[in-house]
Amino acid sequence: MIRLEDKFKELKKKKKKAFIVYVPFGFPSIKATRGICLSLQEAGVDAIELGIPFSDPLADGPIIQKATTTALAKGANMDNFFKELLQLKKSLKIPVVVMSYYNPIFKFGLVKFLKKMKQLGASALINVDMPIDESTEYIKEARKLNIDTIFFITPVTSAKRIKNIVKQSRGFIYYISVTGITGPKELKYTSLEEHVKSIKRVTKVPVCVGFGIHSRKQVVKINTFSDGVIVGSEIVKFIDKHYRDKNFLNKLKRHVKSLNKS
């Protein structure tokens, strides 16, 4: 696994934008996670956000909630997550971003969690419900281990708060395209572009757009003003619909390629 910084440098040289995919660990089963992640790599995905399922999510829409509920029922706990990450380390060349709510990390132990991430090659962490104001210890411990800290900016984030967020962000900044939860959305490109460009004026950290992106048309448009896109619910929905199919992984690769436009 390489670091996000190296991946974005590589993409910049090639004049391409990042295509990042979110999948929840353990869905549709723990055993299936490895094949799905390797297929995403083969399909040309630039980084994988691997989500740790949590029982009380705040930001997840119904598609991801359903998937993580299934994953939890099948044993997608922290110990099994790290066992799977160890196996993925042997085969994945692209960056892995761990995405989690803070409760499971707190229960596991923050420093222990970050050291385990470092050991297993994951280079970045998104704490979904960790506000910048309460992140001092988290950021300090992550910096010691050279783990990127990725934070969210939303359409209603104040200019003052944005300055603080970009200062503490590493890897990339996750711009949430719409207010509300994850899931397919119709996007207002004019305001979205204005917000992304305003962030890019105050930071050199890449800005990637997520939430609501579910079509190639959206990917193409957003790539004209961002550093990349993040697709989650659309991929999870496809997995849920097709994982029982013959040649499922090949179908997944074709679907991912159909969405990706650098």
C-alpha positions in Angstrom: 0.0 0.0 0.0 1.3 3.5 -0.9 0.5 6.7 0.9 -2.2 9.1 -0.3 0.4 11.8 -0.9 2.3 9.6 -3.3 -0.9 8.6 -5.1 -2.0 12.3 -5.6 1.5 13.2 -6.9 1.3 10.3 -9.3 -2.2 11.4 -10.5 -1.1 15.0 -10.9 1.8 14.0 -13.1 -0.7 12.0 -15.3 -3.2 14.9 -15.2 -5.8 12.7 -13.7 -8.2 12.9 -10.8 -8.6 10.5 -7.9 -11.4 7.9 -8.0 -12.0 6.7 -4.5 -14.5 4.0 -3.5 -16.0 3.3 -0.1 -16.9 -0.2 1.0 -17.9 -1.5 4.4 -15.7 -4.2 5.9 -17.6 -7.5 6.3 -20.3 -6.9 3.7 -21.7 -9.1 2.2 -19.4 -11.2 4.4 -16.0 -11.0 6.0 -14.7 -13.6 3.5 -15.9 -11.5 0.5 -14.2 -8.3 1.6 -10.7 -9.2 0.2 -12.0 -10.2 -3.2 -14.0 -7.0 -3.4 -11.1 -4.8 -2.5 -8.8 -6.5 -5.0 -11.4 -6.2 -7.7 -11.6 -2.4 -7.0 -7.9 -2.2 -7.4 -8.0 -4.1 -10.7 -10.8 -1.8 -11.9 -8.5 1.2 -11.5 -9.7 2.7 -8.2 -7.0 5.0 -6.8 -7.8 4.5 -3.1 -10.2 2.5 -1.0 -12.1 3.8 2.0 -12.7 0.7 4.1 -15.4 1.3 6.6 -15.6 -0.2 10.1 -19.3 -1.0 10.8 -20.9 0.7 13.7 -24.3 0.1 15.2 -25.4 3.8 15.6 -24.2 5.7 12.5 -25.0 9.4 12.1 -24.1 10.0 8.5 -25.0 6.8 6.8 -28.0 6.6 4.6 -30.3 3.5 4.3 -28.1 1.7 1.7 -24.9 1.7 3.9 -26.9 1.2 7.1 -28.3 -2.0 5.7 -24.9 -3.2 4.7 -23.2 -2.4 8.0 -26.0 -4.1 9.9 -25.4 -7.2 7.9 -21.7 -7.0 8.4 -22.0 -6.6 12.2 -24.3 -9.7 12.3 -21.6 -11.7 10.5 -18.9 -10.8 12.9 -17.4 -7.6 11.5 -15.7 -6.5 14.7 -12.4 -4.7 15.2 -10.3 -7.9 15.7 -11.6 -9.4 12.4 -11.1 -6.0 10.7 -7.4 -6.0 11.5 -7.0 -9.7 10.5 -8.4 -8.8 7.1 -6.3 -5.7 6.8 -3.2 -7.9 7.4 -4.2 -10.1 4.4 -5.0 -7.1 2.2 -1.6 -5.6 3.0 0.0 -8.4 1.1 -1.9 -7.7 -2.1 -3.1 -4.1 -2.2 -0.8 -1.4 -3.8 -3.2 1.5 -3.6 -3.8 3.5 -0.4 -6.3 2.3 2.2 -8.2 4.9 4.2 -9.9 3.5 7.3 -13.3 5.1 7.9 -14.9 4.7 11.4 -17.0 6.4 13.9 -15.0 7.2 17.1 -16.8 4.9 19.5 -15.2 1.6 18.2 -11.8 3.4 18.1 -12.2 4.7 21.7 -13.3 1.3 22.9 -10.3 -0.4 21.2 -7.9 2.3 22.4 -6.9 5.3 20.2 -3.1 4.8 20.3 -3.4 1.0 20.0 -5.7 1.5 17.0 -3.4 4.0 15.3 -0.3 1.7 15.8 -2.2 -1.2 14.4 -3.1 0.9 11.3 0.5 1.8 10.9 1.7 -1.7 11.3 -0.8 -3.0 8.6 -0.1 -0.3 6.0 -3.2 1.9 6.2 -2.1 5.5 5.8 -5.1 7.6 6.6 -8.1 7.7 9.0 -11.5 9.4 8.8 -13.2 9.7 12.1 -16.8 10.4 10.9 -18.1 12.0 14.1 -14.9 13.5 15.5 -15.2 17.3 15.3 -12.1 19.3 14.7 -12.5 21.0 18.1 -12.1 17.8 19.9 -9.4 16.3 17.8 -6.2 17.6 19.6 -5.1 14.2 21.0 -6.1 12.3 17.9 -4.2 14.6 15.6 -1.1 14.6 17.9 -1.0 10.8 18.1 -1.7 10.4 14.4 1.2 12.8 13.5 3.6 10.7 15.6 2.9 7.7 13.3 2.6 9.7 10.1 -1.0 8.7 9.6 -3.1 11.2 7.6 -6.1 12.8 9.3 -9.0 13.4 6.9 -11.7 15.8 8.0 -15.1 16.8 6.5 -16.1 20.2 5.1 -19.8 20.7 4.3 -21.8 23.3 2.4 -22.6 25.0 5.7 -19.1 25.0 7.3 -18.1 28.6 8.2 -15.0 30.2 6.6 -13.3 30.4 10.0 -13.9 26.7 10.7 -12.7 25.8 7.2 -9.3 27.5 7.9 -8.9 25.4 11.0 -9.9 22.2 9.2 -7.6 22.7 6.3 -4.7 23.4 8.7 -5.2 20.0 10.4 -6.1 17.9 7.3 -3.6 15.5 5.7 -4.1 13.2 2.7 -7.1 15.0 1.3 -10.1 17.0 2.4 -13.5 15.3 2.2 -16.0 17.8 0.9 -19.6 16.6 1.5 -21.5 17.6 -1.6 -24.9 18.0 0.2 -26.3 18.4 3.7 -27.8 15.2 5.1 -26.9 11.5 4.9 -25.2 9.4 2.3 -27.1 8.0 -0.7 -27.7 9.0 -4.3 -28.5 12.7 -4.8 -29.1 15.2 -7.5 -26.3 17.8 -7.2 -26.3 21.6 -7.6 -23.1 22.0 -9.5 -22.8 25.8 -9.4 -22.7 26.1 -5.6 -20.7 22.9 -5.3 -18.0 24.2 -7.7 -17.9 27.6 -5.9 -17.4 25.9 -2.5 -14.7 23.6 -3.7 -12.8 26.4 -5.4 -13.0 28.5 -2.3 -11.4 25.7 -0.2 -8.7 25.2 -2.8 -7.8 28.8 -2.6 -6.7 28.4 1.1 -5.0 25.0 1.0 -2.7 22.8 -1.2 -4.3 19.7 0.3 -6.3 17.9 -2.3 -10.1 18.3 -2.1 -12.3 15.3 -3.0 -16.0 15.3 -3.2 -18.3 12.6 -1.8 -21.9 11.9 -0.8 -24.6 11.5 -3.5 -22.3 10.7 -6.4 -23.8 7.8 -8.4 -23.3 8.3 -12.1 -20.5 8.8 -14.6 -21.9 12.1 -15.6 -21.6 13.4 -12.0 -18.0 12.1 -11.8 -17.0 13.8 -15.1 -18.5 17.2 -14.0 -17.1 17.1 -10.5 -13.6 16.3 -11.8 -13.5 19.6 -13.7 -13.1 21.5 -10.4 -12.1 19.0 -7.7 -9.1 16.7 -7.1 -11.3 13.6 -7.1 -14.5 11.9 -6.2 -15.6 9.4 -3.6 -18.4 6.9 -4.5 -19.9 4.8 -1.7 -23.6 4.0 -1.7 -23.8 3.3 -5.4 -21.1 0.6 -5.1 -22.6 -0.8 -1.9 -26.0 -1.0 -3.6 -24.4 -2.8 -6.6 -22.7 -5.3 -4.3 -26.0 -6.0 -2.4 -27.8 -6.6 -5.7 -25.2 -8.8 -7.4 -23.0 -10.5 -4.9 -24.8 -13.8 -5.4 -24.4 -13.7 -9.2 -22.0 -15.8 -11.1 -18.9 -13.8 -12.0 -19.9 -11.2 -9.5 -16.4 -9.7 -9.1 -16.0 -9.3 -12.9 -19.4 -7.5 -12.9 -18.3 -5.3 -10.1 -15.1 -4.3 -12.0 -17.1 -3.5 -15.1 -19.5 -1.4 -13.0 -16.7 0.5 -11.3 -15.0 1.2 -14.6 -18.3 2.5 -16.1 -18.4 5.2 -13.3 -14.7 6.2 -13.4 -13.7 9.1 -15.5 -10.3 10.6 -14.6 
